[in-house]
């Protein structure tokens, strides 16, 4: 992934984000958090144009092995760039575009950067996005270096707090879950990405402790899509399977993770996440008429376990229609997909990435009619 992503330009980031927004609108997303890019400027421009709402952060790294040369920056450089991005783009597009501070992982962030990031986030009144306890290797690394897990180390640094959105949180101990509860840390559960190689997050335990849980995709480079409908479905399955208990992580909690609790994880549950007087007009229209959802007996279970993204017909964010009848109203879908494909091919070439032929494939032009 790194050779490809490190070869992207600011304009590549802009087009990539537009393509991402297309998929998110079509899969029912109205608000999201994204910390994966190097060009916050490109992401902010794209989100503003799309009509979506987002908390955007730079993927910040000031240490670590194997970083591409263009990503090798000092702590001072990383902090300065984030402040510049925040002061230029925060609360733009009628407040829909906001900038947070980012920390990549404990592998790629020095202690001093973590501490100063927390100080700046508190100063500006914004959140921090960080991958936490993501992989088994991370746990082994932190215990070898500090004799404690990532969460205990962040607690010692003073980083654990209500404005921290911790992503993945797969390898947590009971003590670390208790620290999350004590500090009101928010969690983003990414089931598709976790099933690749990370493991099973202890979502049933975190639910029982009252920790604020939300759902994410981790990005297309990890889960191959940005479909939150699929992520809800996976969340409903994987924990029942590994716990051998069909009652854990019920549909109503998964729906809360995707709506009310998701808004709380973005520090905005007073503004959206539910349809109430005084809140933002964010909504989607779902047509259940079709073989996947009908008949609808248990409405909540149908939304979580039977709905497909194609059942979502309309989407509104902040009182503005983004999609009607499955047609995107704010973006030129065909033009974005065409340019995105061309730019992806160019990035592969610049990065020197060549995919091996693994299966015979015939490519047919869209313009050519087969029948």
N, C-alpha and C positions, 0 to 999 in steps of 0.2 A: 504493500500500500504506500509506504513512504516514498519510494522513487517516483510514483505517479503523482501523489499529492504535492510533493516538493517541487514538481515541475510546472505547477499551475501558476498562472498569472492572475492579477486582480480581475481582469475581464473574464477569465475562465471561471473564477469564483462567482462572479455576478451571474453568468449564464447557468452555471451549475446550481446556484441557489434558486434561480427562476424555475429550472426543471424540477427541483425539489418541491418548490411551492405548488407547482402543478399537481404533483402526486399527493401532497398533503391536503390540498383543497378537495381533491376527488375522493379522498379517504376520510373526510370528516373533521380534519384538524382546523381549528381557528386560532389557537395560540400554541407556541412551542418555545423551547430553549435549544440553542445550538452553540457548542463551544469548539467545533472541530476545524475551523478554518484559520488561515493566516491573514486573510484579507477581510477584516470586519467591514471595511468600506464597501466592498462588493456585496457582501451579504445584506448590509443595511439598505443599499439602493434597491436590491431585488425584493426584499420583504416589503419595503414601502410601496413599490409598484404593484405587488401582488394583492395587497389589501389585507394580508394576514397580520397577526400580532406576534412579536417575538422578543425574547431576551437573548442577545447575541454576545458571544465572548470569543476572544482570541484563544487559540490553542497555544498555551504558554509553556516554554521550556527554557531553562537556563543551565541545564546539566544533563548528563546521560550519555551512554555509549551509543555509537552508530548513528548519531543525528546527521542528516544531510547538511552540507556546508551552509546552505542558505538559511537553515534553522538554528545555527549556532550563534546565540546571542547572550549577552550578559543580563544579569538581573535588572540593572538600571535601564537597559534598552527595552526590555520586555515591559517593565512598569511604565516607562515614558510613553511607549506606543499605545498602551491601553488607556492611559489618561487622555491622550490626544483623541483617540477614537471616542471615548466617552463624552468628552467636552464638545465634540463635533456632532455626534449622531444620537446621543441619549435623548429620549423623549421627542424624537422627530416623528413625522408622519402622524400628526395629531396624537402623539403619545403611544402609537402602536409599536414603534421601534425603540427598544431600550437596550442599553449596553451594560453588561455585567463584567466582572473580572473573572479570569480563568486560571486554573491550575491544572496542568495535564495529568500527571500522576506523581506519586512519591518518588518514582525512578527519575523523573525529569525536572524536579523542582527542589531547589535548595531550601533548607530551613528558613533562611533569611527571606527568601522570596515569599514563602508561605506566610510568614509573620507580617511582612509589609503589604502583601495582598489583602490580608484581613483588615489591616489598618485603613487602607485606601477604600475598601468596600464599605466599611463603617462610615468613613468620612463622607462618601458620596451617597450613602443610603441605598446601595444596590446589593445584589447577590453575588455569590461565588459559585462557580461550576467546577467540579473536580471529579475525576474517576477515582474511586476509593475501594480498596480491598477487592480489586477486579479479578485477579488471577492467583492461582496457587503460588506461582513464582514470586508474586509481590509479597505474599505472607512470608515466604522463606527468606526473601531479601530483607524485610524489615526486622525479622527476628534475628537474623545474622548480624545486622548492623547495629540495632538499638536494643535488642532483647525484648521487643514488644511489637504489636501489630500496628498497621497504619493508623487505625482510629485512636489508639492510645497515644501514638506519637503526635497526631494532630491535636489531641486534647492537651498534651504537654506544651504545645506551641501556642495554644489559645485560639485555634482555628475553628474548632467545633462550635457551632452557634446556629440560631434559627435562620440565618441568611446563607447557610451552606447547603447547596444541592449536591448530594453525594450520589454518583452514578454507579450502578452495578451492585456494589456492596455484597458480593457473593460470599467472601470468606470471612464472615463475622463470627466472633465468639459471643457467648452470653454477656460477658462484661462489656464488649463493644456495643452490642445492641442496647444495653442499659445506658451507656454513655450517649448514644443517639437520642434515647428517650429523654434523658436529663437535659440535654442541650437543645432539644427540639430540632434536630437536624432533619432535613427533608431528603427523601430517597427517590431515585429514578430507577425503576426495575425495567430491564431490557431483556425479555425472555428469549427472543430469536437469537440475538447476539450471544447470550450466555450459553445457549445450546450448542454453539459452534465448538467451544473449548473451555469456557470459563467455569461452568458448574451450576449448581442449584442455589440460588439465593434463598435465605431463610425467611421468605415472605410470610408463611403462617405464623412464625414466632414474632416477627415485626408487627403484623396485624394485631396479634394478641396484646402487644405492648403499647398499642396506640400510636405508633410512629406514622408520620405522614408519608404515604406511599403514592407514587405516580407511575406512569408507564411511558417507556420510550422505545425507540427503534435502534439507537446507537448509530444511525446513519447507514446509508446504502452500502458503504464499503465493508460493513460488518454483518449486516443482516440481509443485504441484497434488495431491500425495498424500504419504503417509509410508510407502510400500511398499518395504521393504528388499529384497524379492525382485526387484522390478523394477530397483532400483538395481544389484544384482549383475549382472543380465542386461545392463543398459546398460554397465556397466564392462567386461564381456566383449566388447562390440561396438565401442565408439567408438574405442578405441585401436588395434585391429586395422585399422579403417577409415582413420583418418587417417595411420597409419604404413604402410599397405598391406602389413601383415605379420601373417598369421594366428597366429603363434607368440607374439606379445607378450602380456603380462598373462594368463597361463594360469589355468584354472579353479581350480586348487589354491591359487594365491596370492589369488584373489578370495575364496575361502572362508576363508582365513586373515584377510583384511582384515575380514571380517564376524564373525569369532569371536575367535581368539587375539589377533590384532593389534589388533582393536577394543578388547578389554579392556586391552591394554597402553596404547593411546592414552588410555584413561580412568584410567590409573595403577593399575590393579587386576588385572593379569594373574596375580598370585599367588592371587587370590580366585575368579576365574571366567574364562570364555573357552574352557574345555575341561573335559571330564568326567574328573576325576582324584580319587583319594582325598585328602580334606582340603580340597577346593574347594567352593564353594557349589553347591547342586543347582539349576542353571539348565539347562533343556533344552526342546526342542520335539519333538513327534512328527510325522513326515511320512508320509503315506500316498501312495505313488507310483501307486497303481492308478487310472488314468484316462488319457484320450487325450493329455494334454499330456506326461506323463512316461514312459508305457509304450511300448515295452519299455525297461527300465533296463539298459543294457549298461555304460556308463561312469558309475558312481555319482556321481563328483565333477562331471563335466560336466552330468549330469542335474539336480543340485541348483542349479547356477549358471545354466544356459542353458535348461532345460526346465520347471523347477518353477514353479507358480503359487502365490500365497498360499493359495488354496483347498485345496492339498495339505497345508497345515499344520493338523492336527486338534486338537492339544493343546499347551499351553504351561505351563511351570513356572518360577517364579522363587524362589530361596532356599527351595526345598523345598515351596512352596505352589502348588497348581494354580490358574492364572489362567483357563485355558480348557480345556474338554473337549468333544470332538465339535463343535467350532466354536462352542460356547456360552460366552460370557464368564461367569465365576463371581463375579467381584469387583465388577462394575458393572452397573447397569441400562441396558442398551444403548438400548432404545426411548426411555426417559425422557430420557437424555442427548442423543440425536439430536433429539428434539422440542424440548427447551429450547435446544439449540444453534442450531437453525434460527430460532427466535423471536428469540434474542439477536442473531444475525447480521443479521436484518432491521432490528432496532432500531438496531444500530450503523451500518448503511448510512444510515439516516435521520438519525441524529445527526451523522454525518460529512458529510452532504450529497452522498453518492456515489450517482449514478444510472447504471445500466448501460444502454447503448443497445440497442434491439431489433435483433438482427443476423440472426435466423433465426426462422421461425414455430414456436412451441412450444405444445403443448397440455398443460396440467397436469391430472393426474387424482388425486383423493384416494386414499390407500392403502386407506381403508375400503371404497371402491366396487369391487365385483367386475366385471371385464370379461367373464368367461366363466363 
